[in-house]
Amino acid sequence: MLSRSSLSRNAPRALSAASASSRRSMASAVTPGLQYDVLESAGVKVANREVAGPTSTLALVAKAGSRYQPLPAFSDALKFYAFQSTLKRSALRITREVELLGGEVSSTHSRENVVLQAKFLSKDLPYFAELLAEVASQTKYTGHELKELILPLLRYRQQALAANPEAIAADAAHSVAFHRGLGEHITPATTGPFEQYFTAEAIAEFAKEAYAKSNIAIVGSGSNSAEVSKWVGEFFKELPSSSSSGLTNLHPNTATKYHGGEQRIASKAGNAVVIAFPGSSAFGTSGYKPEISVLATLLGGESSIKWTPGFSLLAKATQGFSGVHVSTKNNAYSDAGLFTISLTGKADQVAAASKNVVDALKKTAAGEVASEDIKKAIALAKFRALESAQTLETGLEATGSALINGSKPYQIGEVAQSFDSVTEAQVKEAAKSFLSSKASVGTVGDIWQLHYAETLGLTI
């Protein structure tokens, strides 16, 4: 067993070795397995990572999220219609074939995109490439499925969101921050009208627009890039290059503008406060700011080490409130970002903790943060970016969105390296810029006890 003295003697040597190892790891961070090959096949933008292994992932990313939908819940409809009946296959046949091949298929949507994803044994790439193309071009948007399947699923989704005060508050913060576009609800609230707009014919027209070649990208991970390009060229060639349906003109796409403001919603579902500021846009865009991600890890809310608040400023600020959960996130979009601090818990504790959170942000802006803590935050932000590269889906939607919008793909090695240039002054300046701009605050729950933004010392 090593003695305490021998450990002490070896500590400087270990730290030196760790530093050298860190430099080597960053030098290898841009290995081919982490980088996307960017291609074009049959007029479709393609990005693929060749990762050694027996399984692969393939996804279709479509510029059809709630930001771009012409009417409420149309993005939800595309998500729920995916992998249902097509002109070639019934929903039952698709299910049986996917299960026989041991694969998985799923569909999701965000504020900017609808994502159709398949995971499978690499040898089955041709089948799943064909299936994604078929879903995009040949889905049958039938009226009976709309009534019997899509609407019930949408109502269930609405009920789930209505029971989640943090999700409601985040939606409210986006709404006052951006109004239209990114401010649209991902899924309409239960109190909002949407069924009056729902017809199978209108959704089918939106699908033609959404799945046109100009609005999609194919992103893969695991398979050979040449093979991905080959099968995309084979199966996606029949998609229209663009659509002239004109449906999106009902809700024109405009550049994002930040507004700021406050929305308070009484609810019995629980209590949540989301405090938001203009953040960093996605990697590869002109508005990308790695220091915002560093600030997110510095403020944190949850420690990376169990049983201790660590260096997380917000974990320390809320340490006395056992019933409060706090988290920090930068929501990065194609032309904007929204930096959010979320608090949930009992109303009286959230009210008190929210004051501590704003005070912690003010101290950061004033430079009352140890240099060592900022170095830790930079290291943690870099680690999280590199760690996420271990999952096949890393950057999948971000890369697809970047290709569609003409910006730089999400290259994980370059993202990690971008943190090397972040300085202590930049992090403090980012915090200062938050307090000098208008905040966007969403408050949900017992609004009698929860503070107004002005009471917290925020400008709206």
Buried (B, 14 or more C-beta within 10 A) or exposed (E): EEEEEEEEEEEEEEEEEEEEEEEEEBEEBBEEBBBBBBBBBBBBBBBBBBBEEEBBBBBBBBBBBBBBBBBBBBBBBBBBBBBBBBEEBEBEEBBEBBEEBEBBBEBBBBBBBBBBBBBBBBEBBEBBBBBBBBBBBEBBBBEEBBEEBBBEBBEEBBEEBBEBBBBBBBBBBBBBBBBBBBBBBBBBBEEEEBEEBBBBEBBBBBBBBBBBBBBBBBBBBBBBBEBBBBBBBBBBEEBBEEBEBEBBEEBEEEEBBBEBBBBBBEBEBBBBBBBBBBBBBBBBBEBBBBBBBBBBBBBBBEBBEEEEBBBBBBBBBBBEBEEBBBBBBBBBBBBBBBBBBBBBBBBBBBBBBBBBBBBBBBBBBEBEBEEEBBEBBBBBBBBBBBEBBEEBBBBBBBBBBBBBBEBBBBBBBBBBBBBEEBEBEBBBBBBBBBBEBBBBBBBBBBBEBBBEBEEBBBEB
